[in-house]
Amino acid sequence: MKEVKLGIYGWFLLVFIAWGSIVWAQGGANSRVFYLGDVLVTETQTSLETSSVSVITAQELKDWGVQTVGEALDFLSGVDVNIGGKGEAHVQVRGLSSNEIKVLIDGVPAYETYFRFLDLSQIPVEAIAKIEVIKGLSSVLYGANTLGPVINIVTKKGGKKTLREGSVSFGDYHTQNYTLAQGGPLGKLRYWISAGYHQSHGFRLSSDFDPFDPYLGLDSGYHEDGGKRDLSYYQKRELNLKLGYEPSPEEAYYLSFDFHNNERGIPPEYDRFWAFTKWDQWHLNLVGQKKLTPHLRVKAQGFYVKHQDTIRDVSWDGYQTAKKWFEESRYNDYILGAYLRSDLFLDSFGTLRLGLRYQKDHHVEQDFYDQDTYGVLKGWATPGWQPKETFEADLYSLALEHEFPLRGDLALLWGLSYDYFKPLEAGDRPLPGSSHSWNPQLALIYSPSSDLTFHASFGKKTRFPSLKELYSEYAGGNPELGPEKNVGYELGFEKKLPRGKVWASYFYQNVTDLIDRLRTDSGWLYVNVGRAVLKGIEIGTTERPLSQVFFKVSYTYLSARDKAKDRDLARRPRHKVILETKLLLSKEISLDLLSTYTAYQFDYLQDGSKRKLDDFLLVNLNLTKKFSWRPGFSGELFLTVANLTDRNYDDGHGPMPGRNFLIGFRTQF
């Protein structure tokens, strides 16, 4: 990787920091949350309480010392993140995999359309106001293509007063991060602009890594010799713009633009050596909301997401890809969609919500073959650029949801959605027919007191096949695939304590028509043969025994069984414990410790054999020192150490980072 020096990024930010009059304040933080990015905005929030929900705030993102959305999600109960495939952050929620979860940015589905997947390691956290994770059965208003969970990343917006933010940090192997942001009023308008640059030559492996490990070392499909992880470098650039008009608390209109321009290596896996020479994605989002009468509120949203990436096959340390599918592969995708929702407030009869969604997924791919490409060697193709392939599908969702108070302490919520999936283009493959699904949902919320709430929910969710599962020539695309279905339920409660809270939930998910990839006489093929049952519990508590001490501990038990193959699903940890401790050592110094213990998970090797992954305990540290040289002039110096004990571990996709550090300074004025 070509070295990038401090240059204009660092000097500009240092000047920006030096002249600023900095006021460090928590007040008004919520006013910078872009609430129009929430799919549901309700007065009572009953719709969210029907399922377990975790929210990560902007302050927690700082306290935890995380740099990407993928890193942040790994500290939530019921959630597990591993890195694999094309070096991507694969997020699992209660055992459901990334392509079975809906990921939104300000309510907009943002992903690469072929896999229907967003790599959350590509999304930095600086412009984020909160991350909301619905772990169970999400509202029918979210539409199809989730088997329940939804992750919504809500960005920041300008408040009533002008605010500026900046940060700079440095770490191992030339890791550098620079961010700038400003937001506030502009006449009758509100604006927000933020930009960032991040680069690293890679991450360090544990000192205990063994290059002769038969599963992870030089003779494995990872070909790793220790030190710096091969092909773990990256460069990321992002820009976030937002312009809005809020004439009243009941009316708001916003136009936002989010842009990511990245390059990165893909750590080797399966004797494969690739790198993204381009990973670009931008979103354009126009959204408005208005309360037309005391009994009617409407929200309308239109969006466009553009994704382009290029992967090149590279040689590394004398190694080359064993089975070379291409020399270069290019994706050119877009998502076009709209969302309309109306909320009808019926006084004692509750709230009735009607939602309508439309979305078009469009994918174009083209590969370049050289003499060593597998298809050329087999005589299936000739060297050079191959013909472009275009795939496209439309998705429609109509949803009705009624939140009804049965009495003062008991509420009923029912919902029903109709989802319709229509393939439009299939390249040179047979065009599949359309498919549809009805998805009901029912929930009860019981609050016998202001500090105690019980919830129970039951429902059905549907995920239609991705474009890859329908059309991929090499992976085994099958145009006859049907949708996956999940029928599940959840029982839970939350009890507020004088200095914290305690919560617990039990969940059960029965996934049928599971899309699996099987080897046939003619090669690989995606088929609807699977059935999986995922069930477990989440329990946790927060407590502040002293004003200077805060802790949160959670435990997740997950049983994830593939019923068709009578085995555990791969890379689903049976046990996960998370302990978060915050110590205020003085008025200026705080220490955050985050510990995660992950145990009892399996992987399946290419020959089909089962391998138990080692249990591991990880400890992350974030130390913060506030400065205040004079009134109105302050800042924060921070030190983050990830994997403090330098634990050597893997999660089924190769060796993971050892001890790595980051030191930096941030400002807000």
Residue pairs with C-beta under 8 A, 6 or more apart in sequence:
1 201
1 202
1 233
1 265
3 174
3 201
4 174
4 176
4 199
4 235
6 176
9 176
9 178
9 197
10 168
10 176
10 178
12 180
13 166
13 167
13 168
13 178
13 179
13 180
14 168
16 166
16 180
17 166
17 168
17 635
17 665
17 667
20 164
20 166
20 667
20 669
21 632
21 633
21 669
22 632
22 633
22 634
22 635
22 667
22 668
22 669
23 632
23 634
23 668
23 669
24 626
24 628
24 634
24 635
24 636
24 668
25 668
26 59
28 159
28 160
28 161
29 58
29 59
31 159
31 160
32 129
32 156
32 157
32 158
32 159
32 163
32 183
32 192
33 129
33 130
33 154
33 156
33 157
34 106
34 129
34 154
34 155
34 156
34 157
34 242
34 254
34 256
35 41
35 154
36 106
36 107
36 252
36 254
36 287
36 288
36 289
36 299
37 105
37 106
37 107
37 152
37 154
37 155
37 287
38 107
38 132
38 152
38 154
39 104
39 107
39 139
39 141
39 142
39 150
39 152
39 339
40 47
40 48
40 139
40 141
41 289
41 299
42 48
42 343
42 351
42 403
43 351
44 351
44 403
44 411
46 403
46 411
46 413
46 445
47 139
47 141
47 401
47 403
47 413
48 134
49 445
49 453
49 455
50 136
50 137
50 139
50 413
50 443
50 445
50 455
50 457
51 134
51 135
51 136
51 137
51 138
51 148
51 443
51 455
51 457
51 490
52 78
52 134
52 135
52 136
52 490
52 492
52 503
52 505
52 507
52 538
53 132
53 133
53 134
53 135
54 76
54 77
54 78
54 79
54 132
54 133
54 135
55 130
55 131
55 132
55 133
56 72
56 73
56 75
56 76
56 130
56 131
56 133
57 129
57 130
58 128
58 129
58 130
58 156
60 72
61 72
61 125
61 128
61 131
62 624
62 638
62 666
63 582
63 590
63 592
63 622
63 624
64 71
64 72
64 75
64 592
64 594
64 620
64 622
65 592
65 620
65 621
65 622
65 638
65 640
65 642
65 662
66 72
66 75
66 125
67 124
67 125
67 177
67 198
67 662
68 89
68 120
68 121
68 122
68 123
68 124
68 125
69 89
69 120
69 121
69 123
69 124
69 125
69 128
69 131
69 153
70 81
70 83
70 89
70 91
70 119
70 120
70 121
70 123
71 81
71 89
71 121
72 125
72 131
73 79
73 81
73 91
73 120
73 131
73 133
73 151
74 80
74 81
74 596
75 578
75 580
75 594
75 596
76 133
76 578
77 538
77 540
77 554
77 555
77 556
77 576
77 578
78 93
78 94
78 135
78 538
78 556
78 558
79 91
79 92
79 93
79 133
79 135
80 91
80 92
80 571
80 572
80 573
80 576
80 598
81 89
81 90
81 91
81 92
81 120
82 89
82 90
82 92
82 571
82 651
82 652
82 653
83 89
83 90
83 121
83 267
83 651
83 653
83 654
83 656
84 90
84 269
84 651
84 652
84 653
84 654
85 269
85 653
86 119
86 266
86 274
86 276
86 311
87 119
87 121
87 231
87 232
87 264
87 265
87 266
87 267
88 117
88 119
88 121
89 119
89 120
89 121
90 97
90 98
91 98
91 101
91 103
91 120
91 151
92 98
92 101
92 571
92 572
93 101
93 133
93 135
93 148
93 149
93 151
94 135
94 136
94 148
94 149
94 507
94 509
94 534
94 536
94 558
95 509
95 532
95 534
95 536
95 558
95 560
95 569
95 572
96 147
96 148
96 149
96 486
96 509
96 511
96 534
98 117
99 115
99 116
99 117
99 463
99 466
100 146
100 147
100 149
100 463
100 484
100 486
100 511
101 146
101 147
101 149
101 150
101 151
102 109
102 138
102 142
102 143
102 145
102 146
102 149
102 150
102 151
103 109
103 110
103 111
103 118
103 120
103 150
103 151
103 153
104 110
104 150
104 151
104 152
104 153
105 123
105 152
105 153
105 155
105 258
105 283
106 152
106 153
106 154
106 155
106 256
106 258
106 283
106 285
106 287
107 152
107 285
107 287
107 301
107 339
108 283
108 285
108 301
108 303
108 305
108 337
109 145
109 305
109 335
109 337
109 359
110 118
110 281
110 283
110 305
110 335
111 117
111 118
111 305
111 307
111 335
112 118
112 119
112 281
112 307
112 309
112 331
112 333
113 307
113 333
113 334
113 335
113 361
113 362
113 363
113 391
113 467
114 331
114 333
114 363
114 365
114 391
114 466
114 467
114 468
115 466
115 468
116 145
116 361
116 466
116 467
116 468
122 236
122 260
122 262
122 279
122 281
123 153
123 260
124 177
124 179
124 196
124 198
124 236
124 238
126 165
126 167
126 179
126 181
126 194
126 196
126 238
127 155
127 156
127 181
127 194
127 196
127 238
127 240
127 258
128 153
128 154
128 155
128 156
129 154
129 155
129 156
129 157
130 154
131 151
131 152
131 153
131 154
132 150
132 151
132 152
132 154
133 149
133 150
133 151
134 148
134 149
134 150
134 151
134 152
135 148
135 149
135 507
135 538
136 148
136 149
136 457
136 488
136 490
136 505
136 507
137 148
137 441
137 457
137 458
137 459
137 461
137 488
137 489
137 490
138 146
138 148
138 149
138 150
138 461
139 399
139 401
139 415
139 441
140 355
140 399
140 400
140 401
140 415
140 416
140 417
140 439
140 441
140 459
141 341
141 353
141 355
141 399
141 401
141 415
141 417
142 150
143 355
143 357
143 359
143 395
143 397
143 399
143 417
143 419
144 395
144 397
144 417
144 419
144 421
144 437
144 439
144 461
144 462
144 463
144 464
145 395
145 462
145 463
145 464
146 461
146 463
147 461
147 462
147 463
147 484
147 486
147 509
147 511
148 461
148 486
148 488
148 509
155 192
155 240
155 242
155 256
155 258
156 181
156 183
156 192
156 194
156 240
156 242
157 183
157 190
157 192
157 242
157 244
157 254
158 183
158 184
158 185
158 186
158 190
158 191
158 192
158 242
158 244
159 183
159 184
159 190
160 184
160 185
161 184
161 185
162 182
162 183
162 184
162 185
163 181
163 182
163 183
163 184
163 668
163 669
164 180
164 181
164 182
164 667
164 668
164 669
165 179
165 180
165 181
165 182
165 194
165 666
165 667
165 668
166 179
166 180
166 181
166 666
166 667
167 177
167 178
167 179
167 664
167 665
167 666
167 667
168 176
168 177
168 178
168 179
168 664
168 665
168 666
169 175
169 176
169 177
169 638
169 662
169 663
169 664
169 665
170 176
170 177
170 662
170 663
170 664
171 200
171 660
171 661
171 662
171 663
172 200
172 203
172 204
172 660
172 661
173 200
173 201
173 202
173 203
173 204
173 228
174 199
174 200
174 201
175 199
175 200
175 201
175 660
175 662
176 197
176 198
176 199
176 200
177 196
177 197
177 198
177 662
177 664
178 196
178 197
178 198
179 194
179 195
179 196
179 197
180 194
180 195
180 196
181 192
181 193
181 194
181 195
182 192
182 193
182 194
183 190
183 191
183 192
183 193
183 194
183 242
184 190
184 191
185 191
186 243
188 245
188 247
189 243
189 244
189 245
190 242
190 243
190 244
190 245
190 246
191 241
191 242
191 243
191 244
192 240
192 241
192 242
193 239
193 240
193 241
193 242
194 238
194 239
194 240
195 237
195 238
195 239
195 240
196 236
196 237
196 238
197 235
197 236
197 237
198 234
198 235
198 236
198 237
199 234
199 235
199 236
200 232
200 233
200 234
201 228
201 233
202 228
202 229
202 230
202 231
202 232
202 233
202 265
203 228
203 229
203 232
203 657
203 658
203 660
204 227
204 228
204 229
204 657
204 658
204 659
204 660
205 224
205 226
205 227
205 228
205 229
205 648
205 655
205 656
205 657
205 658
206 643
206 646
206 647
206 648
206 649
206 655
206 657
206 658
206 659
207 646
207 648
207 658
208 646
208 647
208 648
208 658
209 216
209 224
209 226
209 648
209 655
209 658
210 216
210 217
210 226
210 648
211 217
211 218
211 224
211 225
211 226
212 218
212 219
213 220
214 220
215 611
215 650
216 222
216 224
216 650
216 654
216 655
217 224
217 225
218 224
218 225
221 268
221 269
221 270
221 271
221 272
221 606
222 230
222 267
222 268
222 269
222 654
222 655
223 230
223 268
223 271
223 317
223 319
224 230
224 268
224 654
224 655
225 317
229 267
229 654
229 655
229 657
230 265
230 267
230 268
230 316
230 317
231 265
231 266
231 267
231 268
231 273
231 274
231 275
231 314
231 316
232 265
232 267
233 264
233 265
234 262
234 263
234 264
234 265
235 262
235 263
235 264
236 260
236 261
236 262
236 264
237 260
237 261
237 262
238 258
238 259
238 260
238 261
239 257
239 258
239 259
240 256
240 257
240 258
240 259
241 256
241 257
241 258
242 254
242 255
242 256
242 257
243 254
243 255
243 256
244 252
244 253
244 254
244 255
245 252
245 253
245 254
246 252
246 253
250 290
250 291
250 297
251 289
251 290
251 291
252 288
252 289
252 290
253 287
253 288
253 289
254 285
254 286
254 287
254 288
255 284
255 285
255 286
256 283
256 284
256 285
256 287
257 282
257 283
257 284
257 285
258 282
258 283
258 285
259 280
259 281
259 282
260 279
260 280
260 281
260 282
261 279
261 280
262 276
262 279
262 280
263 275
263 276
263 277
263 278
263 279
264 275
264 276
264 279
265 275
265 276
266 272
266 273
266 274
266 275
266 276
266 311
267 654
268 316
268 319
268 654
269 653
269 654
270 322
270 606
271 319
271 321
271 322
271 323
272 321
272 322
272 323
273 313
273 314
273 315
273 316
273 319
273 320
273 321
274 311
274 312
274 313
274 314
274 321
275 311
275 312
275 314
276 309
276 310
276 311
277 310
277 311
277 312
278 308
278 309
278 310
279 309
280 306
280 307
280 308
280 309
281 305
281 306
281 307
281 308
282 305
282 306
283 303
283 304
283 305
283 306
284 303
284 304
284 305
285 301
285 302
285 303
286 301
286 302
286 303
287 299
287 300
287 301
287 302
288 299
288 300
288 301
289 297
289 298
289 299
289 300
290 297
290 298
291 297
292 298
294 345
295 344
295 345
295 346
295 347
296 342
296 343
296 344
296 345
297 342
297 343
297 345
298 340
298 341
298 342
298 343
299 339
299 340
299 341
299 342
299 343
300 338
300 339
300 340
300 341
301 338
301 339
301 340
302 337
302 338
302 339
303 335
303 336
303 337
303 338
303 339
304 334
304 335
304 336
304 337
305 334
305 335
306 333
306 334
307 331
307 332
307 333
307 334
307 335
308 330
308 331
308 332
308 333
309 330
309 331
310 328
310 329
310 330
310 331
311 326
311 328
311 329
312 327
312 328
313 320
313 321
313 324
313 325
313 326
313 327
313 328
320 372
323 374
324 372
324 373
324 374
325 367
325 373
325 374
325 375
325 474
326 367
326 368
326 369
326 373
327 367
327 368
327 369
327 370
327 372
327 373
328 367
328 368
329 365
329 366
329 367
329 368
330 365
330 366
330 367
331 363
331 364
331 365
332 363
332 364
332 365
333 361
333 362
333 363
333 364
334 362
335 359
335 360
335 361
335 362
336 359
336 360
336 362
337 357
337 358
337 359
337 360
338 357
338 358
339 355
339 356
339 357
339 358
340 355
340 356
340 357
341 353
341 354
341 355
341 356
342 353
342 354
343 351
343 352
343 353
344 351
344 352
344 353
344 354
345 351
346 352
348 405
349 404
350 402
350 403
350 404
350 405
350 411
351 402
351 403
352 400
352 401
352 402
352 403
353 399
353 400
353 401
353 402
353 403
354 399
354 400
354 401
355 397
355 398
355 399
355 400
355 401
356 397
356 398
356 399
357 395
357 396
357 397
357 398
357 399
358 394
358 395
358 396
359 394
359 395
360 392
360 393
360 394
360 395
361 392
361 393
361 394
361 395
361 467
362 390
362 391
362 392
363 390
363 391
363 392
363 467
364 388
364 389
364 390
364 391
365 388
365 389
366 385
366 386
366 387
366 388
366 389
367 385
367 386
368 384
368 385
368 386
369 375
369 376
369 381
369 382
369 383
369 384
369 386
370 376
370 383
371 383
373 381
373 383
375 381
376 382
376 383
389 427
389 428
389 471
390 425
390 427
391 423
391 425
391 426
391 427
391 467
391 470
391 471
392 423
392 424
392 425
393 421
393 422
393 423
393 424
393 464
393 467
394 421
394 422
394 424
395 419
395 420
395 421
395 422
395 464
396 419
396 420
396 422
397 417
397 418
397 419
397 420
398 417
398 418
399 415
399 416
399 417
399 418
400 415
400 416
400 417
401 413
401 414
401 415
401 416
401 441
402 413
402 414
402 415
403 411
403 412
403 413
404 411
404 412
404 413
404 414
405 411
405 412
406 412
409 446
409 447
409 448
410 444
410 445
410 446
410 447
411 444
411 445
412 442
412 443
412 444
412 445
413 441
413 442
413 443
413 444
413 445
414 440
414 441
414 442
414 443
415 440
415 441
415 442
415 459
416 438
416 439
416 440
416 441
417 438
417 439
418 436
418 437
418 438
418 439
419 436
419 437
419 439
419 462
419 464
420 434
420 435
420 436
421 434
421 435
421 436
421 464
421 483
422 434
423 431
423 432
423 433
423 434
423 470
423 479
424 431
425 431
426 432
426 470
426 471
426 479
427 471
429 470
429 471
429 473
429 477
429 479
430 479
431 479
432 470
432 479
432 480
432 481
435 464
435 482
435 483
437 462
437 483
437 485
438 460
439 459
439 460
439 461
439 462
440 459
440 460
441 457
441 458
441 459
441 460
442 457
442 458
442 459
443 455
443 456
443 457
443 458
443 459
444 455
444 456
444 457
445 453
445 454
445 455
446 453
446 454
446 455
447 453
447 454
448 454
450 496
451 495
451 496
451 497
452 493
452 494
452 495
452 496
453 493
453 494
454 491
454 492
454 493
455 490
455 491
455 492
455 493
456 489
456 490
456 491
456 492
457 489
457 490
458 488
458 489
459 487
459 488
459 489
460 485
460 486
460 487
461 485
461 486
461 488
462 483
462 484
462 485
462 486
463 483
463 484
463 485
463 486
464 483
465 481
465 482
465 483
465 515
465 526
468 475
468 477
469 475
469 477
469 478
469 481
469 515
469 526
470 477
470 478
470 479
470 481
470 526
471 477
471 479
472 526
474 524
475 517
475 524
475 526
476 517
476 518
476 523
476 524
476 525
476 526
477 526
478 525
478 526
478 527
481 515
481 526
481 527
481 528
482 513
482 528
483 513
484 511
484 512
484 513
484 514
484 515
484 528
485 511
485 512
485 513
486 509
486 510
486 511
486 512
487 509
487 510
487 512
488 507
488 508
488 509
488 510
489 507
489 508
490 505
490 506
490 507
490 508
491 505
491 506
492 503
492 504
492 505
492 506
493 503
493 504
493 505
494 501
494 502
494 503
495 501
495 502
495 503
497 541
497 543
499 543
499 544
499 545
500 541
500 542
500 543
500 544
501 541
501 542
502 539
502 540
502 541
502 542
503 538
503 539
503 540
503 541
504 537
504 538
504 539
504 540
505 537
505 538
505 539
506 535
506 536
506 537
507 534
507 535
507 536
507 537
507 538
508 533
508 534
508 535
509 532
509 533
509 534
509 535
510 531
510 532
510 533
511 530
511 531
511 532
511 533
511 534
512 531
513 528
513 530
513 531
514 528
514 529
514 530
514 531
514 532
514 562
514 564
515 526
515 527
515 528
515 530
516 526
516 527
516 528
516 529
516 530
516 564
517 524
517 525
517 526
517 527
518 524
518 525
518 527
518 529
519 525
529 564
530 562
530 563
530 564
530 565
531 562
531 563
531 564
532 560
532 561
532 562
532 563
532 569
533 559
533 560
533 561
533 563
534 558
534 559
534 560
534 561
534 569
534 572
535 558
535 559
536 556
536 557
536 558
536 559
537 555
537 556
537 557
538 554
538 555
538 556
539 554
539 555
540 552
540 553
540 554
540 555
541 552
541 553
541 554
542 550
542 551
542 552
543 550
543 551
543 552
544 550
547 584
548 583
548 584
548 585
549 581
549 582
549 583
549 584
550 581
550 582
551 579
551 580
551 581
551 582
552 578
552 579
552 580
553 577
553 578
553 579
553 580
554 577
554 578
555 575
555 576
555 577
555 578
556 575
556 576
556 577
557 574
557 575
558 572
558 573
558 574
558 575
558 576
559 574
560 568
560 569
560 572
561 567
561 568
561 569
562 568
562 569
567 602
567 610
568 601
568 602
570 602
570 603
570 604
570 652
571 601
571 602
571 603
571 613
571 651
571 652
571 653
572 601
573 598
573 599
573 600
573 601
574 599
574 600
574 601
575 597
575 598
575 599
575 600
576 596
576 597
576 598
576 599
577 595
577 596
577 597
578 594
578 595
578 596
578 597
579 593
579 594
579 595
579 596
580 592
580 593
580 594
580 595
581 592
581 593
581 594
581 595
582 590
582 591
582 592
582 593
583 590
583 591
583 592
583 593
584 590
585 591
587 626
588 625
588 626
588 627
588 628
589 623
589 624
589 625
589 626
590 623
590 624
591 621
591 622
591 623
591 624
592 621
592 622
592 623
592 624
593 619
593 620
593 621
594 619
594 620
594 622
595 617
595 618
595 619
595 620
596 617
596 618
597 615
597 616
597 617
597 618
598 615
598 616
598 618
598 651
599 615
600 612
600 615
601 612
601 613
601 651
601 652
602 610
602 611
602 612
602 613
603 610
603 611
603 613
603 652
604 610
604 611
605 611
613 650
613 651
613 652
614 649
614 650
616 647
616 649
617 645
617 647
618 643
618 645
618 647
618 649
619 643
619 644
619 645
620 640
620 641
620 642
620 643
620 644
621 639
621 640
621 641
621 644
622 638
622 639
622 640
622 641
623 638
623 639
623 640
624 636
624 637
624 638
625 636
625 637
625 638
626 634
626 635
626 636
627 634
627 635
627 636
627 637
628 634
635 665
635 666
635 667
636 665
636 666
636 667
637 663
637 664
637 665
638 663
638 664
638 665
638 666
639 661
639 662
639 663
640 661
640 662
640 663
641 659
641 660
641 661
642 657
642 659
642 660
642 661
642 662
643 657
643 658
643 659
643 660
644 659
645 659
646 658
646 659
647 658
648 655
648 658
649 655
649 656
650 656
